[in-house]
Amino acid sequence: MITSIVLIKTSVDRIPETAEKIAALENVSEVYSVTGAHDLIAMVRVARHDDLADIITGQISKLPGVASTETHIAFRTYSQHDLEAAFAIGLDG
């Protein structure tokens, strides 16, 4: 599974509507409204790199209200949940 983090700049008056439309797209697992240089962050998870182009440039970038996107591809995923499960292997209880 390939995970990408998509930083999105939108029209300020359309943030909620744009976030909802992005969240409704297939392979978009979460959309966060954030502070800072970008307005939204979307998590996109796909099986193939080619699918990223279809979703990000073919769908997200073309939505009304989306001004620009910046995409980051994750090499590895680290999470507290994963660490707790790893340390619990072989322990009873």
mmCIF file as gemmi writes it, N, C-alpha and C atoms, coordinates in Angstrom:
data_model
loop_
_atom_site.group_PDB
_atom_site.id
_atom_site.type_symbol
_atom_site.label_atom_id
_atom_site.label_alt_id
_atom_site.label_comp_id
_atom_site.label_asym_id
_atom_site.label_entity_id
_atom_site.label_seq_id
_atom_site.pdbx_PDB_ins_code
_atom_site.Cartn_x
_atom_site.Cartn_y
_atom_site.Cartn_z
_atom_site.occupancy
_atom_site.B_iso_or_equiv
_atom_site.pdbx_formal_charge
_atom_site.auth_seq_id
_atom_site.auth_asym_id
_atom_site.pdbx_PDB_model_num
ATOM 1 N N . MET Axp A 1 ? 0.858 -1.18 0 1 0 ? 1 A 1
ATOM 2 C CA . MET Axp A 1 ? 0 0 0 1 0 ? 1 A 1
ATOM 3 C C . MET Axp A 1 ? 0.897 1.234 0 1 0 ? 1 A 1
ATOM 4 N N . ILE Axp A 2 ? 0.637 2.141 -0.896 1 0 ? 2 A 1
ATOM 5 C CA . ILE Axp A 2 ? 1.387 3.394 -0.998 1 0 ? 2 A 1
ATOM 6 C C . ILE Axp A 2 ? 0.563 4.49 -0.326 1 0 ? 2 A 1
ATOM 7 N N . THR Axp A 3 ? 1.194 5.199 0.598 1 0 ? 3 A 1
ATOM 8 C CA . THR Axp A 3 ? 0.514 6.286 1.303 1 0 ? 3 A 1
ATOM 9 C C . THR Axp A 3 ? 1.116 7.606 0.871 1 0 ? 3 A 1
ATOM 10 N N . SER Axp A 4 ? 0.268 8.551 0.536 1 0 ? 4 A 1
ATOM 11 C CA . SER Axp A 4 ? 0.739 9.888 0.215 1 0 ? 4 A 1
ATOM 12 C C . SER Axp A 4 ? 0.016 10.912 1.09 1 0 ? 4 A 1
ATOM 13 N N . ILE Axp A 5 ? 0.751 11.948 1.418 1 0 ? 5 A 1
ATOM 14 C CA . ILE Axp A 5 ? 0.218 13.064 2.195 1 0 ? 5 A 1
ATOM 15 C C . ILE Axp A 5 ? 0.103 14.227 1.211 1 0 ? 5 A 1
ATOM 16 N N . VAL Axp A 6 ? -1.105 14.711 1.011 1 0 ? 6 A 1
ATOM 17 C CA . VAL Axp A 6 ? -1.343 15.763 0.026 1 0 ? 6 A 1
ATOM 18 C C . VAL Axp A 6 ? -1.684 17.055 0.758 1 0 ? 6 A 1
ATOM 19 N N . LEU Axp A 7 ? -0.809 18.05 0.621 1 0 ? 7 A 1
ATOM 20 C CA . LEU Axp A 7 ? -1.032 19.368 1.207 1 0 ? 7 A 1
ATOM 21 C C . LEU Axp A 7 ? -1.799 20.191 0.185 1 0 ? 7 A 1
ATOM 22 N N . ILE Axp A 8 ? -2.903 20.791 0.616 1 0 ? 8 A 1
ATOM 23 C CA . ILE Axp A 8 ? -3.819 21.44 -0.322 1 0 ? 8 A 1
ATOM 24 C C . ILE Axp A 8 ? -4.099 22.874 0.095 1 0 ? 8 A 1
ATOM 25 N N . LYS Axp A 9 ? -3.969 23.794 -0.86 1 0 ? 9 A 1
ATOM 26 C CA . LYS Axp A 9 ? -4.392 25.184 -0.657 1 0 ? 9 A 1
ATOM 27 C C . LYS Axp A 9 ? -5.733 25.342 -1.36 1 0 ? 9 A 1
ATOM 28 N N . THR Axp A 10 ? -6.676 25.981 -0.657 1 0 ? 10 A 1
ATOM 29 C CA . THR Axp A 10 ? -8.025 26.14 -1.201 1 0 ? 10 A 1
ATOM 30 C C . THR Axp A 10 ? -8.473 27.594 -1.1 1 0 ? 10 A 1
ATOM 31 N N . SER Axp A 11 ? -9.611 27.863 -1.699 1 0 ? 11 A 1
ATOM 32 C CA . SER Axp A 11 ? -10.267 29.149 -1.475 1 0 ? 11 A 1
ATOM 33 C C . SER Axp A 11 ? -10.748 29.134 -0.028 1 0 ? 11 A 1
ATOM 34 N N . VAL Axp A 12 ? -10.405 30.142 0.738 1 0 ? 12 A 1
ATOM 35 C CA . VAL Axp A 12 ? -10.712 30.163 2.167 1 0 ? 12 A 1
ATOM 36 C C . VAL Axp A 12 ? -12.205 30.018 2.439 1 0 ? 12 A 1
ATOM 37 N N . ASP Axp A 13 ? -13.028 30.586 1.588 1 0 ? 13 A 1
ATOM 38 C CA . ASP Axp A 13 ? -14.469 30.521 1.82 1 0 ? 13 A 1
ATOM 39 C C . ASP Axp A 13 ? -15.086 29.177 1.431 1 0 ? 13 A 1
ATOM 40 N N . ARG Axp A 14 ? -14.266 28.255 0.89 1 0 ? 14 A 1
ATOM 41 C CA . ARG Axp A 14 ? -14.784 26.958 0.462 1 0 ? 14 A 1
ATOM 42 C C . ARG Axp A 14 ? -14.115 25.779 1.161 1 0 ? 14 A 1
ATOM 43 N N . ILE Axp A 15 ? -13.406 26.021 2.254 1 0 ? 15 A 1
ATOM 44 C CA . ILE Axp A 15 ? -12.667 24.95 2.92 1 0 ? 15 A 1
ATOM 45 C C . ILE Axp A 15 ? -13.567 23.781 3.321 1 0 ? 15 A 1
ATOM 46 N N . PRO Axp A 16 ? -14.667 23.999 4.043 1 0 ? 16 A 1
ATOM 47 C CA . PRO Axp A 16 ? -15.483 22.847 4.458 1 0 ? 16 A 1
ATOM 48 C C . PRO Axp A 16 ? -16.055 22.049 3.279 1 0 ? 16 A 1
ATOM 49 N N . GLU Axp A 17 ? -16.574 22.734 2.276 1 0 ? 17 A 1
ATOM 50 C CA . GLU Axp A 17 ? -17.159 22.05 1.117 1 0 ? 17 A 1
ATOM 51 C C . GLU Axp A 17 ? -16.091 21.28 0.337 1 0 ? 17 A 1
ATOM 52 N N . THR Axp A 18 ? -14.927 21.896 0.185 1 0 ? 18 A 1
ATOM 53 C CA . THR Axp A 18 ? -13.834 21.248 -0.541 1 0 ? 18 A 1
ATOM 54 C C . THR Axp A 18 ? -13.345 20.021 0.224 1 0 ? 18 A 1
ATOM 55 N N . ALA Axp A 19 ? -13.211 20.149 1.537 1 0 ? 19 A 1
ATOM 56 C CA . ALA Axp A 19 ? -12.773 19.015 2.365 1 0 ? 19 A 1
ATOM 57 C C . ALA Axp A 19 ? -13.746 17.849 2.251 1 0 ? 19 A 1
ATOM 58 N N . GLU Axp A 20 ? -15.029 18.125 2.267 1 0 ? 20 A 1
ATOM 59 C CA . GLU Axp A 20 ? -16.039 17.063 2.152 1 0 ? 20 A 1
ATOM 60 C C . GLU Axp A 20 ? -15.971 16.366 0.8 1 0 ? 20 A 1
ATOM 61 N N . LYS Axp A 21 ? -15.761 17.138 -0.267 1 0 ? 21 A 1
ATOM 62 C CA . LYS Axp A 21 ? -15.67 16.543 -1.598 1 0 ? 21 A 1
ATOM 63 C C . LYS Axp A 21 ? -14.423 15.675 -1.729 1 0 ? 21 A 1
ATOM 64 N N . ILE Axp A 22 ? -13.315 16.132 -1.159 1 0 ? 22 A 1
ATOM 65 C CA . ILE Axp A 22 ? -12.082 15.347 -1.203 1 0 ? 22 A 1
ATOM 66 C C . ILE Axp A 22 ? -12.248 14.066 -0.39 1 0 ? 22 A 1
ATOM 67 N N . ALA Axp A 23 ? -12.835 14.177 0.793 1 0 ? 23 A 1
ATOM 68 C CA . ALA Axp A 23 ? -13.02 13.017 1.665 1 0 ? 23 A 1
ATOM 69 C C . ALA Axp A 23 ? -13.908 11.957 1.027 1 0 ? 23 A 1
ATOM 70 N N . ALA Axp A 24 ? -14.784 12.366 0.14 1 0 ? 24 A 1
ATOM 71 C CA . ALA Axp A 24 ? -15.698 11.424 -0.524 1 0 ? 24 A 1
ATOM 72 C C . ALA Axp A 24 ? -15.035 10.65 -1.663 1 0 ? 24 A 1
ATOM 73 N N . LEU Axp A 25 ? -13.829 11.061 -2.069 1 0 ? 25 A 1
ATOM 74 C CA . LEU Axp A 25 ? -13.147 10.379 -3.166 1 0 ? 25 A 1
ATOM 75 C C . LEU Axp A 25 ? -12.624 9.013 -2.716 1 0 ? 25 A 1
ATOM 76 N N . GLU Axp A 26 ? -12.676 8.059 -3.621 1 0 ? 26 A 1
ATOM 77 C CA . GLU Axp A 26 ? -12.142 6.732 -3.34 1 0 ? 26 A 1
ATOM 78 C C . GLU Axp A 26 ? -10.642 6.829 -3.084 1 0 ? 26 A 1
ATOM 79 N N . ASN Axp A 27 ? -10.137 6.092 -2.146 1 0 ? 27 A 1
ATOM 80 C CA . ASN Axp A 27 ? -8.732 6.027 -1.755 1 0 ? 27 A 1
ATOM 81 C C . ASN Axp A 27 ? -8.271 7.201 -0.885 1 0 ? 27 A 1
ATOM 82 N N . VAL Axp A 28 ? -9.162 8.128 -0.585 1 0 ? 28 A 1
ATOM 83 C CA . VAL Axp A 28 ? -8.835 9.195 0.368 1 0 ? 28 A 1
ATOM 84 C C . VAL Axp A 28 ? -9.348 8.717 1.717 1 0 ? 28 A 1
ATOM 85 N N . SER Axp A 29 ? -8.418 8.49 2.656 1 0 ? 29 A 1
ATOM 86 C CA . SER Axp A 29 ? -8.826 7.926 3.946 1 0 ? 29 A 1
ATOM 87 C C . SER Axp A 29 ? -9.18 8.998 4.966 1 0 ? 29 A 1
ATOM 88 N N . GLU Axp A 30 ? -8.499 10.127 4.952 1 0 ? 30 A 1
ATOM 89 C CA . GLU Axp A 30 ? -8.795 11.229 5.864 1 0 ? 30 A 1
ATOM 90 C C . GLU Axp A 30 ? -8.503 12.551 5.189 1 0 ? 30 A 1
ATOM 91 N N . VAL Axp A 31 ? -9.19 13.582 5.66 1 0 ? 31 A 1
ATOM 92 C CA . VAL Axp A 31 ? -8.893 14.961 5.257 1 0 ? 31 A 1
ATOM 93 C C . VAL Axp A 31 ? -8.913 15.794 6.524 1 0 ? 31 A 1
ATOM 94 N N . TYR Axp A 32 ? -7.851 16.561 6.732 1 0 ? 32 A 1
ATOM 95 C CA . TYR Axp A 32 ? -7.737 17.399 7.919 1 0 ? 32 A 1
ATOM 96 C C . TYR Axp A 32 ? -7.746 18.874 7.518 1 0 ? 32 A 1
ATOM 97 N N . SER Axp A 33 ? -8.503 19.678 8.222 1 0 ? 33 A 1
ATOM 98 C CA . SER Axp A 33 ? -8.439 21.125 8.083 1 0 ? 33 A 1
ATOM 99 C C . SER Axp A 33 ? -7.367 21.589 9.068 1 0 ? 33 A 1
ATOM 100 N N . VAL Axp A 34 ? -6.378 22.332 8.583 1 0 ? 34 A 1
ATOM 101 C CA . VAL Axp A 34 ? -5.212 22.654 9.408 1 0 ? 34 A 1
ATOM 102 C C . VAL Axp A 34 ? -4.862 24.143 9.36 1 0 ? 34 A 1
ATOM 103 N N . THR Axp A 35 ? -4.009 24.545 10.275 1 0 ? 35 A 1
ATOM 104 C CA . THR Axp A 35 ? -3.46 25.897 10.263 1 0 ? 35 A 1
ATOM 105 C C . THR Axp A 35 ? -2.141 25.875 9.51 1 0 ? 35 A 1
ATOM 106 N N . GLY Axp A 36 ? -1.662 27.034 9.153 1 0 ? 36 A 1
ATOM 107 C CA . GLY Axp A 36 ? -0.363 27.121 8.494 1 0 ? 36 A 1
ATOM 108 C C . GLY Axp A 36 ? -0.483 27.496 7.031 1 0 ? 36 A 1
ATOM 109 N N . ALA Axp A 37 ? 0.53 27.132 6.281 1 0 ? 37 A 1
ATOM 110 C CA . ALA Axp A 37 ? 0.618 27.524 4.87 1 0 ? 37 A 1
ATOM 111 C C . ALA Axp A 37 ? -0.405 26.823 3.981 1 0 ? 37 A 1
ATOM 112 N N . HIS Axp A 38 ? -0.907 25.685 4.429 1 0 ? 38 A 1
ATOM 113 C CA . HIS Axp A 38 ? -1.908 24.932 3.661 1 0 ? 38 A 1
ATOM 114 C C . HIS Axp A 38 ? -3.224 24.903 4.429 1 0 ? 38 A 1
ATOM 115 N N . ASP Axp A 39 ? -4.295 24.682 3.714 1 0 ? 39 A 1
ATOM 116 C CA . ASP Axp A 39 ? -5.629 24.675 4.33 1 0 ? 39 A 1
ATOM 117 C C . ASP Axp A 39 ? -6.107 23.282 4.703 1 0 ? 39 A 1
ATOM 118 N N . LEU Axp A 40 ? -5.738 22.304 3.879 1 0 ? 40 A 1
ATOM 119 C CA . LEU Axp A 40 ? -6.185 20.926 4.086 1 0 ? 40 A 1
ATOM 120 C C . LEU Axp A 40 ? -5.014 19.97 3.9 1 0 ? 40 A 1
ATOM 121 N N . ILE Axp A 41 ? -5.083 18.841 4.589 1 0 ? 41 A 1
ATOM 122 C CA . ILE Axp A 41 ? -4.153 17.736 4.365 1 0 ? 41 A 1
ATOM 123 C C . ILE Axp A 41 ? -5 16.492 4.127 1 0 ? 41 A 1
ATOM 124 N N . ALA Axp A 42 ? -4.731 15.82 3.012 1 0 ? 42 A 1
ATOM 125 C CA . ALA Axp A 42 ? -5.456 14.595 2.682 1 0 ? 42 A 1
ATOM 126 C C . ALA Axp A 42 ? -4.493 13.419 2.702 1 0 ? 42 A 1
ATOM 127 N N . MET Axp A 43 ? -4.962 12.317 3.253 1 0 ? 43 A 1
ATOM 128 C CA . MET Axp A 43 ? -4.204 11.067 3.245 1 0 ? 43 A 1
ATOM 129 C C . MET Axp A 43 ? -4.778 10.205 2.135 1 0 ? 43 A 1
ATOM 130 N N . VAL Axp A 44 ? -3.933 9.833 1.188 1 0 ? 44 A 1
ATOM 131 C CA . VAL Axp A 44 ? -4.368 9.027 0.046 1 0 ? 44 A 1
ATOM 132 C C . VAL Axp A 44 ? -3.592 7.715 0.079 1 0 ? 44 A 1
ATOM 133 N N . ARG Axp A 45 ? -4.313 6.603 0.023 1 0 ? 45 A 1
ATOM 134 C CA . ARG Axp A 45 ? -3.689 5.28 0.062 1 0 ? 45 A 1
ATOM 135 C C . ARG Axp A 45 ? -4.116 4.489 -1.176 1 0 ? 45 A 1
ATOM 136 N N . VAL Axp A 46 ? -3.109 4.032 -1.933 1 0 ? 46 A 1
ATOM 137 C CA . VAL Axp A 46 ? -3.375 3.318 -3.184 1 0 ? 46 A 1
ATOM 138 C C . VAL Axp A 46 ? -2.452 2.106 -3.313 1 0 ? 46 A 1
ATOM 139 N N . ALA Axp A 47 ? -2.767 1.235 -4.25 1 0 ? 47 A 1
ATOM 140 C CA . ALA Axp A 47 ? -1.952 0.047 -4.491 1 0 ? 47 A 1
ATOM 141 C C . ALA Axp A 47 ? -0.79 0.325 -5.444 1 0 ? 47 A 1
ATOM 142 N N . ARG Axp A 48 ? -0.988 1.266 -6.385 1 0 ? 48 A 1
ATOM 143 C CA . ARG Axp A 48 ? 0.03 1.534 -7.413 1 0 ? 48 A 1
ATOM 144 C C . ARG Axp A 48 ? 0.308 3.024 -7.522 1 0 ? 48 A 1
ATOM 145 N N . HIS Axp A 49 ? 1.548 3.372 -7.87 1 0 ? 49 A 1
ATOM 146 C CA . HIS Axp A 49 ? 1.907 4.779 -8.044 1 0 ? 49 A 1
ATOM 147 C C . HIS Axp A 49 ? 1.038 5.459 -9.098 1 0 ? 49 A 1
ATOM 148 N N . ASP Axp A 50 ? 0.727 4.737 -10.16 1 0 ? 50 A 1
ATOM 149 C CA . ASP Axp A 50 ? -0.092 5.318 -11.23 1 0 ? 50 A 1
ATOM 150 C C . ASP Axp A 50 ? -1.446 5.791 -10.71 1 0 ? 50 A 1
ATOM 151 N N . ASP Axp A 51 ? -1.954 5.121 -9.687 1 0 ? 51 A 1
ATOM 152 C CA . ASP Axp A 51 ? -3.241 5.516 -9.11 1 0 ? 51 A 1
ATOM 153 C C . ASP Axp A 51 ? -3.169 6.89 -8.455 1 0 ? 51 A 1
ATOM 154 N N . LEU Axp A 52 ? -1.982 7.259 -7.965 1 0 ? 52 A 1
ATOM 155 C CA . LEU Axp A 52 ? -1.828 8.583 -7.341 1 0 ? 52 A 1
ATOM 156 C C . LEU Axp A 52 ? -2.101 9.694 -8.349 1 0 ? 52 A 1
ATOM 157 N N . ALA Axp A 53 ? -1.583 9.531 -9.54 1 0 ? 53 A 1
ATOM 158 C CA . ALA Axp A 53 ? -1.809 10.55 -10.575 1 0 ? 53 A 1
ATOM 159 C C . ALA Axp A 53 ? -3.286 10.694 -10.882 1 0 ? 53 A 1
ATOM 160 N N . ASP Axp A 54 ? -3.979 9.569 -10.954 1 0 ? 54 A 1
ATOM 161 C CA . ASP Axp A 54 ? -5.41 9.626 -11.239 1 0 ? 54 A 1
ATOM 162 C C . ASP Axp A 54 ? -6.165 10.369 -10.14 1 0 ? 54 A 1
ATOM 163 N N . ILE Axp A 55 ? -5.826 10.09 -8.899 1 0 ? 55 A 1
ATOM 164 C CA . ILE Axp A 55 ? -6.56 10.688 -7.786 1 0 ? 55 A 1
ATOM 165 C C . ILE Axp A 55 ? -6.137 12.134 -7.528 1 0 ? 55 A 1
ATOM 166 N N . ILE Axp A 56 ? -4.836 12.37 -7.462 1 0 ? 56 A 1
ATOM 167 C CA . ILE Axp A 56 ? -4.373 13.708 -7.065 1 0 ? 56 A 1
ATOM 168 C C . ILE Axp A 56 ? -4.489 14.712 -8.204 1 0 ? 56 A 1
ATOM 169 N N . THR Axp A 57 ? -3.875 14.413 -9.33 1 0 ? 57 A 1
ATOM 170 C CA . THR Axp A 57 ? -3.949 15.385 -10.43 1 0 ? 57 A 1
ATOM 171 C C . THR Axp A 57 ? -5.242 15.279 -11.219 1 0 ? 57 A 1
ATOM 172 N N . GLY Axp A 58 ? -5.796 14.083 -11.295 1 0 ? 58 A 1
ATOM 173 C CA . GLY Axp A 58 ? -7.001 13.885 -12.074 1 0 ? 58 A 1
ATOM 174 C C . GLY Axp A 58 ? -8.29 14.239 -11.361 1 0 ? 58 A 1
ATOM 175 N N . GLN Axp A 59 ? -8.288 14.162 -10.021 1 0 ? 59 A 1
ATOM 176 C CA . GLN Axp A 59 ? -9.522 14.419 -9.281 1 0 ? 59 A 1
ATOM 177 C C . GLN Axp A 59 ? -9.388 15.568 -8.279 1 0 ? 59 A 1
ATOM 178 N N . ILE Axp A 60 ? -8.47 15.43 -7.322 1 0 ? 60 A 1
ATOM 179 C CA . ILE Axp A 60 ? -8.361 16.462 -6.264 1 0 ? 60 A 1
ATOM 180 C C . ILE Axp A 60 ? -8.046 17.823 -6.859 1 0 ? 60 A 1
ATOM 181 N N . SER Axp A 61 ? -7.042 17.901 -7.708 1 0 ? 61 A 1
ATOM 182 C CA . SER Axp A 61 ? -6.62 19.193 -8.265 1 0 ? 61 A 1
ATOM 183 C C . SER Axp A 61 ? -7.685 19.866 -9.117 1 0 ? 61 A 1
ATOM 184 N N . LYS Axp A 62 ? -8.626 19.088 -9.623 1 0 ? 62 A 1
ATOM 185 C CA . LYS Axp A 62 ? -9.662 19.639 -10.494 1 0 ? 62 A 1
ATOM 186 C C . LYS Axp A 62 ? -10.935 20.048 -9.762 1 0 ? 62 A 1
ATOM 187 N N . LEU Axp A 63 ? -10.989 19.79 -8.461 1 0 ? 63 A 1
ATOM 188 C CA . LEU Axp A 63 ? -12.188 20.169 -7.706 1 0 ? 63 A 1
ATOM 189 C C . LEU Axp A 63 ? -12.293 21.69 -7.581 1 0 ? 63 A 1
ATOM 190 N N . PRO Axp A 64 ? -13.51 22.235 -7.669 1 0 ? 64 A 1
ATOM 191 C CA . PRO Axp A 64 ? -13.689 23.679 -7.464 1 0 ? 64 A 1
ATOM 192 C C . PRO Axp A 64 ? -13.199 24.067 -6.068 1 0 ? 64 A 1
ATOM 193 N N . GLY Axp A 65 ? -12.432 25.118 -6.001 1 0 ? 65 A 1
ATOM 194 C CA . GLY Axp A 65 ? -11.918 25.588 -4.719 1 0 ? 65 A 1
ATOM 195 C C . GLY Axp A 65 ? -10.485 25.177 -4.448 1 0 ? 65 A 1
ATOM 196 N N . VAL Axp A 66 ? -9.968 24.156 -5.14 1 0 ? 66 A 1
ATOM 197 C CA . VAL Axp A 66 ? -8.581 23.728 -4.931 1 0 ? 66 A 1
ATOM 198 C C . VAL Axp A 66 ? -7.67 24.617 -5.762 1 0 ? 66 A 1
ATOM 199 N N . ALA Axp A 67 ? -6.772 25.342 -5.075 1 0 ? 67 A 1
ATOM 200 C CA . ALA Axp A 67 ? -5.847 26.25 -5.756 1 0 ? 67 A 1
ATOM 201 C C . ALA Axp A 67 ? -4.546 25.544 -6.133 1 0 ? 67 A 1
ATOM 202 N N . SER Axp A 68 ? -4.031 24.689 -5.223 1 0 ? 68 A 1
ATOM 203 C CA . SER Axp A 68 ? -2.79 23.967 -5.505 1 0 ? 68 A 1
ATOM 204 C C . SER Axp A 68 ? -2.645 22.781 -4.56 1 0 ? 68 A 1
ATOM 205 N N . THR Axp A 69 ? -1.782 21.838 -4.965 1 0 ? 69 A 1
ATOM 206 C CA . THR Axp A 69 ? -1.488 20.678 -4.125 1 0 ? 69 A 1
ATOM 207 C C . THR Axp A 69 ? 0.013 20.458 -4.09 1 0 ? 69 A 1
ATOM 208 N N . GLU Axp A 70 ? 0.462 19.834 -3.015 1 0 ? 70 A 1
ATOM 209 C CA . GLU Axp A 70 ? 1.854 19.421 -2.869 1 0 ? 70 A 1
ATOM 210 C C . GLU Axp A 70 ? 1.805 18.013 -2.272 1 0 ? 70 A 1
ATOM 211 N N . THR Axp A 71 ? 2.425 17.062 -2.943 1 0 ? 71 A 1
ATOM 212 C CA . THR Axp A 71 ? 2.298 15.663 -2.541 1 0 ? 71 A 1
ATOM 213 C C . THR Axp A 71 ? 3.607 15.118 -1.986 1 0 ? 71 A 1
ATOM 214 N N . HIS Axp A 72 ? 3.49 14.394 -0.879 1 0 ? 72 A 1
ATOM 215 C CA . HIS Axp A 72 ? 4.627 13.712 -0.256 1 0 ? 72 A 1
ATOM 216 C C . HIS Axp A 72 ? 4.293 12.224 -0.188 1 0 ? 72 A 1
ATOM 217 N N . ILE Axp A 73 ? 5.231 11.386 -0.606 1 0 ? 73 A 1
ATOM 218 C CA . ILE Axp A 73 ? 5.038 9.936 -0.571 1 0 ? 73 A 1
ATOM 219 C C . ILE Axp A 73 ? 5.741 9.393 0.669 1 0 ? 73 A 1
ATOM 220 N N . ALA Axp A 74 ? 5.044 8.57 1.433 1 0 ? 74 A 1
ATOM 221 C CA . ALA Axp A 74 ? 5.622 7.986 2.637 1 0 ? 74 A 1
ATOM 222 C C . ALA Axp A 74 ? 6.468 6.77 2.272 1 0 ? 74 A 1
ATOM 223 N N . PHE Axp A 75 ? 7.683 6.694 2.841 1 0 ? 75 A 1
ATOM 224 C CA . PHE Axp A 75 ? 8.534 5.52 2.66 1 0 ? 75 A 1
ATOM 225 C C . PHE Axp A 75 ? 8.127 4.409 3.629 1 0 ? 75 A 1
ATOM 226 N N . ARG Axp A 76 ? 7.908 4.796 4.896 1 0 ? 76 A 1
ATOM 227 C CA . ARG Axp A 76 ? 7.522 3.859 5.949 1 0 ? 76 A 1
ATOM 228 C C . ARG Axp A 76 ? 6.495 4.54 6.836 1 0 ? 76 A 1
ATOM 229 N N . THR Axp A 77 ? 5.756 3.7 7.544 1 0 ? 77 A 1
ATOM 230 C CA . THR Axp A 77 ? 4.781 4.214 8.498 1 0 ? 77 A 1
ATOM 231 C C . THR Axp A 77 ? 5.189 3.781 9.894 1 0 ? 77 A 1
ATOM 232 N N . TYR Axp A 78 ? 5.236 4.738 10.815 1 0 ? 78 A 1
ATOM 233 C CA . TYR Axp A 78 ? 5.51 4.461 12.211 1 0 ? 78 A 1
ATOM 234 C C . TYR Axp A 78 ? 4.334 5.003 13.009 1 0 ? 78 A 1
ATOM 235 N N . SER Axp A 79 ? 3.82 4.213 13.935 1 0 ? 79 A 1
ATOM 236 C CA . SER Axp A 79 ? 2.739 4.708 14.765 1 0 ? 79 A 1
ATOM 237 C C . SER Axp A 79 ? 2.83 4.088 16.143 1 0 ? 79 A 1
ATOM 238 N N . GLN Axp A 80 ? 2.266 4.737 17.131 1 0 ? 80 A 1
ATOM 239 C CA . GLN Axp A 80 ? 2.261 4.234 18.491 1 0 ? 80 A 1
ATOM 240 C C . GLN Axp A 80 ? 1.557 2.88 18.549 1 0 ? 80 A 1
ATOM 241 N N . HIS Axp A 81 ? 0.491 2.734 17.801 1 0 ? 81 A 1
ATOM 242 C CA . HIS Axp A 81 ? -0.258 1.475 17.758 1 0 ? 81 A 1
ATOM 243 C C . HIS Axp A 81 ? 0.651 0.336 17.302 1 0 ? 81 A 1
ATOM 244 N N . ASP Axp A 82 ? 1.426 0.567 16.229 1 0 ? 82 A 1
ATOM 245 C CA . ASP Axp A 82 ? 2.328 -0.458 15.714 1 0 ? 82 A 1
ATOM 246 C C . ASP Axp A 82 ? 3.41 -0.812 16.73 1 0 ? 82 A 1
ATOM 247 N N . LEU Axp A 83 ? 3.959 0.19 17.42 1 0 ? 83 A 1
ATOM 248 C CA . LEU Axp A 83 ? 5.002 -0.049 18.406 1 0 ? 83 A 1
ATOM 249 C C . LEU Axp A 83 ? 4.47 -0.853 19.587 1 0 ? 83 A 1
ATOM 250 N N . GLU Axp A 84 ? 3.289 -0.519 20.067 1 0 ? 84 A 1
ATOM 251 C CA . GLU Axp A 84 ? 2.694 -1.246 21.188 1 0 ? 84 A 1
ATOM 252 C C . GLU Axp A 84 ? 2.448 -2.702 20.813 1 0 ? 84 A 1
ATOM 253 N N . ALA Axp A 85 ? 1.976 -2.964 19.6 1 0 ? 85 A 1
ATOM 254 C CA . ALA Axp A 85 ? 1.725 -4.332 19.157 1 0 ? 85 A 1
ATOM 255 C C . ALA Axp A 85 ? 3.034 -5.12 19.051 1 0 ? 85 A 1
ATOM 256 N N . ALA Axp A 86 ? 4.092 -4.483 18.58 1 0 ? 86 A 1
ATOM 257 C CA . ALA Axp A 86 ? 5.378 -5.164 18.442 1 0 ? 86 A 1
ATOM 258 C C . ALA Axp A 86 ? 5.951 -5.548 19.808 1 0 ? 86 A 1
ATOM 259 N N . PHE Axp A 87 ? 5.84 -4.654 20.781 1 0 ? 87 A 1
ATOM 260 C CA . PHE Axp A 87 ? 6.376 -4.935 22.106 1 0 ? 87 A 1
ATOM 261 C C . PHE Axp A 87 ? 5.527 -5.956 22.857 1 0 ? 87 A 1
ATOM 262 N N . ALA Axp A 88 ? 4.291 -6.145 22.458 1 0 ? 88 A 1
ATOM 263 C CA . ALA Axp A 88 ? 3.4 -7.062 23.142 1 0 ? 88 A 1
ATOM 264 C C . ALA Axp A 88 ? 3.534 -8.5 22.625 1 0 ? 88 A 1
ATOM 265 N N . ILE Axp A 89 ? 4.28 -8.711 21.549 1 0 ? 89 A 1
ATOM 266 C CA . ILE Axp A 89 ? 4.423 -10.049 20.985 1 0 ? 89 A 1
ATOM 267 C C . ILE Axp A 89 ? 5.098 -10.965 21.998 1 0 ? 89 A 1
ATOM 268 N N . GLY Axp A 90 ? 4.449 -12.088 22.268 1 0 ? 90 A 1
ATOM 269 C CA . GLY Axp A 90 ? 5.011 -13.074 23.175 1 0 ? 90 A 1
ATOM 270 C C . GLY Axp A 90 ? 4.695 -12.85 24.637 1 0 ? 90 A 1
ATOM 271 N N . LEU Axp A 91 ? 4.01 -11.776 24.954 1 0 ? 91 A 1
ATOM 272 C CA . LEU Axp A 91 ? 3.64 -11.518 26.346 1 0 ? 91 A 1
ATOM 273 C C . LEU Axp A 91 ? 2.249 -12.043 26.612 1 0 ? 91 A 1
ATOM 274 N N . ASP Axp A 92 ? 2.062 -12.64 27.756 1 0 ? 92 A 1
ATOM 275 C CA . ASP Axp A 92 ? 0.722 -13.116 28.151 1 0 ? 92 A 1
ATOM 276 C C . ASP Axp A 92 ? -0.027 -11.992 28.819 1 0 ? 92 A 1
ATOM 277 N N . GLY Axp A 93 ? -1.35 -11.95 28.575 1 0 ? 93 A 1
ATOM 278 C CA . GLY Axp A 93 ? -2.178 -11.012 29.304 1 0 ? 93 A 1
ATOM 279 C C . GLY Axp A 93 ? -2.535 -9.844 28.551 1 0 ? 93 A 1
